[in-house]
Amino acid sequence: MDYLHQFVFGIYPYIALAIFLLGSLMRFEREQYSWKSESSQLLHRGSLRLGNILFHLGIIGLFFGHAVGLLTPVAVWDALGVTHSFKQVFAMTAGGIMGTLCLIGVLLLLHRRFSNDRLTANTTWRDKLVLLWILATLLLGLSTIAVSAGHLDGHEMVLLMSWAQHIITFRGDAATFVAGVSPMFKAHLFMGMTLFVIFPFTRLVHVWSGFGAVTYLGRTWQLVRPRH
């Protein structure tokens, strides 16, 4: 295992996480007026609604699917009687469905943004970067399904789970688990980690506001009295 591999899969995840958290905090503290999704609906509606729905549905499903699939200890799945082969097939199916929905949504949003002169003129390099980066990450992720279909024993999936769990528990041997996995998985992991790096500098920061909306539902009632 060379130094580059150790850096990308053993050190870079922590750099990405630090930039993700600290960058988001600094963005909120210093540029609160830019803390928004920057909707372009007033410029051109087009396929915005359909693209947004498919994109958000797909990416939310992928996020929680990855979180549960990668971070649930293997012992838990074994205790539940879920075989590695079944879990891999289920992950391939669910990931394929959510990934396809998200891909269609991204393509619709890209077509809408680059097929309208007003939108194109108001599209920043950060808008282009985040959409194209998500597109590339999605395509790599969907491509891994074909790789996984070549061996349904779940072995490579367990290695990826072990890598993720060793990363979040700060164990220094995490990179060793993905040393022998397919280059397609490695590329997908790198693109996914780098998405967290660019997150604080793009419109993606509005995701944090979504968590705020959840707490808003549990907020106590405000009593408003009319003037007399």
Buried (B, 14 or more C-beta within 10 A) or exposed (E): EEEEBBEBBBBBBEEBBEBBEEBBEEBBEEEEEBBEEEEBEEBBEBBBEBBBEBBBBBBBBBEEBBEEBBEBEBEEBEEEEBEBBEBBBEBBEBBEBBBBBBBBBBBBBBEBBEEBEEBEEBBEEBBBEBBEBBBBBBBBBBBBBEBBEEEBEBEBBBBBBBBBBBBEEEEEEBBBBBBEBBEBBBBBBBBBBBBBBBBBBBBBBBBBEEEEEEEEEEEEEEEEEEEE
